[in-house]
């Protein structure tokens, strides 16, 4: 699989990142076995970067991956392990008054990293990301937390997720190390990052944009779908036409649309179906043109660009 250097680092990541949000399923034995097969399929097909978060499967996704590392310890030095923290779920709280919230306090972040390391059966994370912006975050405290985690050897590199450019700049202004990535929703339905300066910032400062939910309405969107049936019909028709032209599936066109952008977007592939994990790679080989890209954007917007 094609590889890309992550930000201003020496990390060589597969262009597609395998997302581990679903690998534990409902935590049944059959779902866990399916998750291990998915991970092995990704490994066998050139994925070397695996994305986690402390809240995925309430920690079970990291634990499942940790079982694999315990079985194959030599694998650790061959892969990039990323995890995220900062979202506190109401279901995990002993205090009934506490709502779901974001928490970038030093104690919480350090405890979260240590818990992830234990579950993943590893001594370090290659990258640690702040999962969603904490409206109450103290930038000096977070910068100090990053420095402590790096000095301890528990985290080698850092980044963020779902940050706007101003939030990214604020943290980078105080952090002693470069923030390598911004993991954000990017897809044919959600083009906010094209419009709000996020992808411009990524190009300017060599920040790697990682796309979660890269298929958008083709799969799901965390924020729901505000498109009308007519909108969806236009998008589906153009995807179908382009998939016929390129001899592939519509969802592979949706990936190629992201790959075309010069910011070098790295989509997260989160399927646990081996055939889909393998088939995603076809998008990397498509001769996807500027004309293809703008035709799909026009179908999405319902009108030509101004």
C-alpha positions as CSV (number, residue, x, y, z in Angstrom):
1,X,0.0,0.0,0.0
2,X,1.1,3.6,-0.6
3,X,2.7,5.2,2.4
4,X,2.9,8.8,3.6
5,X,5.1,10.6,6.1
6,X,3.0,11.9,9.0
7,X,3.4,15.6,9.5
8,X,6.9,16.8,10.4
9,X,8.0,13.4,11.7
10,X,9.6,10.2,10.4
11,X,6.5,8.1,10.9
12,X,5.8,6.2,7.6
13,X,2.1,5.5,7.6
14,X,0.0,3.5,5.2
15,X,-2.2,6.0,3.2
16,X,-5.3,4.2,4.6
17,X,-5.5,4.0,8.4
18,X,-7.4,1.1,9.9
19,X,-10.0,2.3,12.4
20,X,-10.5,0.1,15.4
21,X,-13.8,1.6,16.7
22,X,-15.9,-1.5,15.8
23,X,-13.4,-4.4,16.2
24,X,-14.9,-5.6,19.5
25,X,-18.5,-5.5,18.2
26,X,-20.9,-6.4,21.1
27,X,-17.9,-8.0,22.8
28,X,-19.2,-11.5,22.2
29,X,-16.7,-14.2,21.4
30,X,-17.8,-14.3,17.7
31,X,-17.5,-10.6,17.3
32,X,-14.1,-10.5,19.0
33,X,-12.9,-13.3,16.6
34,X,-14.3,-11.3,13.7
35,X,-12.4,-8.2,14.9
36,X,-9.1,-10.1,15.1
37,X,-9.6,-11.4,11.5
38,X,-10.3,-7.8,10.4
39,X,-7.0,-6.6,12.0
40,X,-5.0,-9.4,10.5
41,X,-6.6,-8.7,7.1
42,X,-5.5,-5.1,7.4
43,X,-2.0,-6.1,8.3
44,X,-1.8,-8.6,5.4
45,X,-2.9,-5.9,3.0
46,X,-0.4,-3.2,4.0
47,X,-2.2,-1.2,6.7
48,X,0.4,-0.3,9.3
49,X,-1.4,2.4,11.2
50,X,-4.2,1.6,13.6
51,X,-6.5,4.2,15.2
52,X,-8.0,3.8,18.6
53,X,-9.7,5.8,21.3
54,X,-10.3,5.1,25.0
55,X,-14.0,5.2,24.5
56,X,-14.2,2.7,21.6
57,X,-16.2,-0.2,22.9
58,X,-15.7,1.2,26.4
59,X,-12.1,0.2,26.2
60,X,-12.7,-3.3,24.8
61,X,-11.4,-2.4,21.3
62,X,-8.0,-1.5,22.8
63,X,-8.1,-4.6,24.9
64,X,-8.8,-6.8,21.9
65,X,-5.9,-5.3,20.0
66,X,-3.7,-5.8,23.1
67,X,-4.5,-9.5,23.0
68,X,-3.2,-9.6,19.4
69,X,0.0,-7.8,20.5
70,X,0.5,-10.3,23.3
71,X,0.2,-13.1,20.9
72,X,2.6,-11.4,18.4
73,X,4.9,-9.1,20.3
74,X,7.2,-8.6,17.3
75,X,4.4,-6.8,15.6
76,X,4.6,-3.7,17.8
77,X,7.7,-2.2,16.1
78,X,6.1,-2.7,12.7
79,X,3.0,-0.6,13.3
80,X,1.9,2.8,14.3
81,X,-0.5,2.9,17.2
82,X,-2.6,6.0,17.7
83,X,-5.1,6.5,20.5
84,X,-7.3,9.4,21.6
85,X,-8.8,10.7,24.9
86,X,-10.7,13.6,26.3
87,X,-14.4,12.5,26.0
88,X,-15.9,11.5,29.3
89,X,-19.0,9.4,28.9
90,X,-21.9,9.7,31.4
91,X,-22.2,5.9,31.6
92,X,-18.7,5.7,33.1
93,X,-19.2,8.1,35.9
94,X,-19.9,7.3,39.5
95,X,-21.2,10.8,40.0
96,X,-24.8,10.8,38.7
97,X,-24.7,14.6,38.4
98,X,-21.9,14.6,35.9
99,X,-23.0,14.9,32.3
100,X,-21.1,13.7,29.2
101,X,-18.3,16.2,28.8
102,X,-14.8,16.9,27.5
103,X,-11.8,16.9,29.9
104,X,-8.3,18.0,29.1
105,X,-7.2,18.2,32.7
106,X,-3.7,16.9,33.3
107,X,-4.7,14.1,35.7
108,X,-7.5,12.9,33.4
109,X,-5.3,12.8,30.2
110,X,-2.4,11.1,31.9
111,X,-4.6,8.5,33.5
112,X,-6.3,7.9,30.1
113,X,-3.0,7.3,28.4
114,X,-1.8,4.9,31.1
115,X,-5.1,3.0,30.9
116,X,-4.8,2.8,27.1
117,X,-1.2,1.5,27.3
118,X,-2.3,-1.2,29.7
119,X,-5.2,-2.3,27.5
120,X,-3.1,-2.2,24.4
121,X,-0.3,-4.2,26.0
122,X,2.4,-1.7,25.0
123,X,4.8,0.7,26.7
124,X,4.2,3.6,24.4
125,X,1.8,5.2,21.8
126,X,3.2,6.4,18.6
127,X,0.6,9.2,18.6
128,X,-1.8,10.5,21.1
129,X,-4.6,12.8,20.0
130,X,-7.1,15.0,21.9
131,X,-10.4,13.6,20.8
132,X,-12.7,16.7,20.8
133,X,-12.0,20.3,21.8
134,X,-12.6,20.9,25.5
135,X,-14.2,24.3,25.7
136,X,-12.6,24.7,29.2
137,X,-9.1,23.6,28.2
138,X,-6.2,25.4,29.7
139,X,-3.6,25.5,26.9
140,X,-0.6,25.8,29.3
141,X,-1.8,22.8,31.2
142,X,-2.3,20.7,28.1
143,X,1.1,21.7,26.7
144,X,2.7,20.7,30.0
145,X,0.8,17.4,30.0
146,X,2.2,16.7,26.5
147,X,5.7,17.4,27.7
148,X,5.3,15.1,30.6
149,X,4.0,12.3,28.5
150,X,6.8,12.7,26.0
151,X,9.5,12.9,28.7
152,X,8.1,9.7,30.3
153,X,8.4,7.8,27.0
154,X,4.7,7.0,27.1
155,X,3.9,9.0,24.0
156,X,6.2,9.8,21.1
157,X,4.1,12.2,19.0
158,X,1.0,14.3,19.4
159,X,-1.9,15.6,17.5
160,X,-5.6,16.6,17.7
161,X,-9.0,15.6,16.5
162,X,-11.9,17.7,15.4
163,X,-10.0,21.0,16.1
164,X,-10.8,24.2,14.2
165,X,-7.7,26.1,12.9
166,X,-7.8,28.7,15.7
167,X,-7.9,25.9,18.3
168,X,-5.0,24.1,16.6
169,X,-3.0,27.4,16.5
170,X,-3.7,28.0,20.2
171,X,-2.3,24.7,21.3
172,X,0.6,24.7,18.9
173,X,1.6,28.1,20.2
174,X,2.3,26.6,23.6
175,X,3.3,23.0,22.8
176,X,7.0,22.3,22.7
177,X,6.6,19.6,20.0
178,X,4.9,19.8,16.6
179,X,1.3,18.7,16.4
180,X,1.4,16.1,13.5
181,X,-2.3,15.5,12.6
182,X,-5.8,16.8,12.8
183,X,-8.4,14.0,12.6
184,X,-11.6,15.5,11.3
185,X,-14.8,14.5,9.5
186,X,-14.1,14.9,5.7
187,X,-16.4,13.4,3.1
188,X,-18.6,14.3,0.1
189,X,-21.4,15.3,2.5
190,X,-19.4,17.2,5.0
191,X,-17.0,19.6,3.3
192,X,-16.5,22.0,6.2
193,X,-12.8,21.5,6.2
194,X,-12.6,22.7,2.6
195,X,-14.3,25.9,3.7
196,X,-13.1,26.8,7.2
197,X,-9.4,26.8,6.6
198,X,-8.6,23.4,8.1
199,X,-7.1,21.8,4.9
200,X,-5.4,25.1,4.1
201,X,-3.7,25.1,7.4
202,X,-2.7,21.4,6.9
203,X,-1.0,22.3,3.6
204,X,0.7,25.4,5.0
205,X,2.2,23.7,8.1
206,X,2.6,20.1,6.9
207,X,-0.1,18.8,9.2
208,X,-1.6,15.4,8.1
209,X,-5.4,15.5,7.9
210,X,-6.9,12.2,8.9
211,X,-10.5,11.7,7.6
212,X,-13.0,9.9,9.9
213,X,-16.3,8.9,8.3
214,X,-14.7,9.3,4.9
215,X,-17.7,7.8,3.1
216,X,-20.2,10.3,4.6
217,X,-23.8,9.6,3.6
218,X,-22.6,6.5,1.8
219,X,-22.2,5.1,5.2
220,X,-23.1,7.4,8.1
221,X,-22.4,10.8,9.6
222,X,-22.1,11.5,13.3
223,X,-24.1,14.7,12.8
224,X,-26.9,13.2,10.8
225,X,-27.8,13.8,7.2
226,X,-29.5,17.1,6.3
227,X,-29.5,16.4,2.5
228,X,-32.8,16.1,0.7
229,X,-33.8,13.0,-1.3
230,X,-33.1,15.1,-4.4
231,X,-29.6,15.9,-3.1
232,X,-28.9,12.3,-2.4
233,X,-30.1,11.3,-5.8
234,X,-27.7,13.7,-7.6
235,X,-24.8,12.5,-5.5
236,X,-25.7,8.8,-6.0
237,X,-26.1,9.3,-9.8
238,X,-22.7,11.0,-10.2
239,X,-21.0,8.4,-8.0
240,X,-22.6,5.7,-10.1
241,X,-21.5,7.3,-13.4
242,X,-17.9,7.7,-12.1
243,X,-17.8,4.2,-10.7
244,X,-18.8,2.9,-14.2
245,X,-16.1,5.1,-15.8
246,X,-13.4,3.8,-13.4
247,X,-14.7,0.2,-13.1
248,X,-15.1,0.3,-9.4
249,X,-17.8,0.8,-6.7
250,X,-19.3,4.1,-5.8
251,X,-17.8,4.1,-2.3
252,X,-14.4,3.7,-3.8
253,X,-15.0,6.9,-5.8
254,X,-15.9,8.6,-2.5
255,X,-12.4,7.6,-1.2
256,X,-10.7,8.7,-4.4
257,X,-12.3,12.1,-4.1
258,X,-10.6,12.6,-0.7
259,X,-7.2,11.2,-2.0
260,X,-7.2,13.7,-4.8
261,X,-6.8,16.7,-2.4
262,X,-3.2,18.0,-2.2
263,X,-3.3,18.1,1.6
264,X,-2.7,14.3,1.5
265,X,-5.8,13.2,3.4
266,X,-5.5,9.8,5.1
267,X,-8.9,8.2,5.2
268,X,-9.8,5.8,8.1
269,X,-11.2,2.5,7.0
270,X,-13.3,1.1,9.7
271,X,-15.1,-1.9,8.2
272,X,-14.7,-5.3,9.8
273,X,-15.5,-7.1,6.6
274,X,-12.3,-8.4,5.1
275,X,-13.5,-7.9,1.5
276,X,-14.1,-4.2,2.1
277,X,-10.7,-3.7,3.9
278,X,-9.0,-5.2,0.8
279,X,-11.2,-3.5,-1.8
280,X,-10.5,0.0,-0.3
281,X,-7.0,-0.2,-1.8
282,X,-8.4,0.0,-5.3
283,X,-9.2,3.7,-4.7
284,X,-5.4,4.3,-4.5
285,X,-4.9,3.1,-8.0
286,X,-7.7,5.1,-9.7
287,X,-6.7,7.7,-12.3
288,X,-9.0,10.2,-10.7
289,X,-9.0,13.5,-12.5
290,X,-9.6,17.2,-11.5
291,X,-12.7,17.0,-13.8
292,X,-14.0,14.0,-11.8
293,X,-13.5,15.8,-8.6
294,X,-15.4,18.9,-9.6
295,X,-18.2,17.0,-11.2
296,X,-18.8,15.2,-7.8
297,X,-18.6,18.5,-6.0
298,X,-21.1,20.0,-8.4
299,X,-23.5,17.1,-7.8
300,X,-23.1,17.5,-4.1
301,X,-23.9,21.3,-4.2
302,X,-26.6,21.1,-6.8
303,X,-24.9,23.8,-8.8
304,X,-21.6,24.7,-10.5
305,X,-18.9,26.4,-8.5
306,X,-19.3,30.2,-8.6
